[in-house]
Amino acid sequence: MSTARTLRIVGAGLVAAAAVTLSIAGPAQAVDPGSGTTVVALNTGQETTDARGGAHGLFRYRIVGDQLCYTLDVSGLSAPAVAAHIHLAPRGVAGNVVIPLVVESATDFAVTTCVTDADVPSVAEDPSQYYVNVHTSTYPGGEVRGQLH
């Protein structure tokens, strides 16, 4: 068997294994290799509150130095968003606000912006210890959440 064919077979197996792992492990998170942007799925199932419904979204981010550039795209909130933050806490645990994020007062929105904050380098060191969530008047503790990666 040629080396090229062996590498294709091994590569296909790794892609399949990754797909199975993501489907079992929970929300998909990926890095766009061209831009270095990380994509995190947001949903009610990751919240530590009693959030219900079909709200969902994506948080795309890239960190360079103390600057965090992101797009927060959310749909189906039960009420207009009142706030969004990056919090310090592992999956399944509520944590303190670290970095405030910009939201629109709407149930469906997309915001793209950059923030400069002294805490951004800490997030970059171990993003898995942080999560983003969006707060509404219905769910002031958070309606949708996604653990960073």
N, C-alpha and C positions, 0 to 999 in steps of 0.2 A: 504494500500500500504506500502511495506517495506521501511525503511529508505534508504537502499542501492539503491533500484530501483528509489526512488524519487531523490536521489543525481545524479544518472546516467542521468535521464531525465533533471534535471536542468543543469547539466554539458553540455549535448548535446545542450541544448538551448543557453547556453552562448557561446559555440564554434560557433554555427550558427550566433548568433548576432555579434560576433567579425568578422566573415568572411564578413558579409554584411557591417559592419562599415568600414572595410578596403577597400572594393571594392568601396564604396562611397567616403571615405576620401582621396583617392589617393594612392601613392606608399606604398606598404607593407613594414613594418619595424618590425623586431622581435628580440627577445633575445633568444639565444640558452641557455636553462636553465642549461645544463650540464657544459658549459664553461664560461658562463657569457658574451659571445660575442654578440654584437649587430650587426644586419645585416640591411643595408640601401640600397634601390634600387636607382640607378642613371639613369637618362634619360634626354633627351633634353627638355621635357615638363616642367621640374622644373626650367629650366634656365631663367634668366632675360634678356638674350641676344636674338638675333633672330635665335638661333641655330635651324637647321632643320636636318632631317634624322633619321636614326634608331639606332644611337649610344645608348648604354645602358651598365649597369654594376652593380656591387655590391661593397659596402664598408663594410667590416666586421671589427669591432674594439672592443678592450677591453682596459680599462684604469685602471692602478694600480699606485697610487701615481702620480708622474710627468712623468710616462711612458705611451705612447700610442702605442699599438701593433696593427697592422692592415694588412689586405689584401685588395688591390685595384685591382679589376678585371674588365676590360673594353673591350668592343668589338664594332666594327663598326664605329670608329671615322673617320671623313672626311679627316684627315691628322694625321701624328704622334703626339702624346702628347708632349707638350713642358713644362708643369708644372701641378701640382695639389696642392691644398691647402685646409685647413680648414679655413673658413671665419666666422666672427661674423656678423650675421644678421638673422632676422626671415624669414620664407618662403615668397618667392616672392620679396625679397629685396636684392640688391647687397650689400656686406659688405667688410670690410677690412680683409686682410690676417692675420691670427693668427698663424697658424702652417703650414710650408711648408711640402709637402709630396713627396716621391720618385716616379717617373714614368719612364717607358721605352719609348724611342723614337720609338713608334710603334702605329699602329691603333688598335691593339688587344694585350693586355698584362695582366699579373697578377704579382703584386709585393707584397711580404710579408716581413715586416720588423717592427722594433720598433724605435720610436724616443723618446728622453727625452727632454722636453721643459717646461719652467716655466709656460706657459699658459695652460698646460694639466689639472691641477686641476680645473681651471675655466670652461673648457669644461665639465668636469665630474659633476660639480655642476648643470648645466642646459643645457644639450646637445641640446635641442630643439631650442636654440638660435643660433645654429651654423649649417653650411652646408659644405659639401665637393664638390668641382668641379674640373673638368679636363679641361685644356686649350689646344687649338691647334692653329696653325697658321691661320686656317680658321676662328676660333672663339676665338680670344685672350681673350675675357671676360669670356669664359667658354662654353664648348660644352655639357657636361653632368653635372648634379647636383643632389644632394640628401640631404635633410634636416636630420640632426642627430636626434636621438631619445634616 
